[in-house]
C-alpha cells in the first residue's frame, strides 16, 4: 500500500510504512518510517528516496518553527532563503484509502536514514509536526494560506 509525501516540488511515493501506524494529533511530532521498493509503475526507489534528502538535511530551528494558537490551531514559520532544493518544508502525507485517518498536513522538522547498510532496503524516518488533518484543506495553496504564520 503506497503512501504519498506531497512536497512543493511534487509528490514522492513510498511503497510501505514500516513499523507501527501513528495516531496524528495537532501540534505533535510523529516519526513515520517509509520504505522505498522497486515498483514498475514508479521511478526507481533510489530516485524517490533521494528526493527527500534536501528536506531532512536542511531542517533546523533557524529555518523552521511551529506553534499552536490559543484556539488549538497549529502554525508554522519557515525561511527557505538560499535553499536551492527546498521551496517549503510543508508536506502532505497521504495514507492509503483504508487508512485515511492518518493523512495529514505537517512540516518536516528532521529525519534519519534508516536504510540497511548494503542499501537494499531504503527507508526514511521523517520527523513531522502535524498541523492539520489532510481533508481540512482542498489543496496545498489552501493549506499554506491557513497554516503559514506570516511575519509582517
C-alpha angles and dihedrals in degrees: 000000000000126000122204122217106198114207130175087256095052143283124315114200120211119194100215145012107229120214128355123000111246126230108225119224124177114264093007124118120241125189110202118177115220124198124209115209135172110282121170092213093057141051117275117293089242094056093046091047092049093051089072096049096089091053093053097040095048101048118114139139088258091060103036140030132174129199141170125230124225088258091060095254114139123223138185135205121198141178114203095166112143094013109126097188103037124066094168139355089218110113138173118223109205114193125201112281096260090055098043092135086074094058111110148160112237146140126254107239098170145325148187136231103242095177120134118259095257091049095236092122109047112198135168122197102203121199106214130176107216113232103171145342111277094239093057091081130046095215146347094278091056092047092050092048093051101037107035113093106219117207111218 
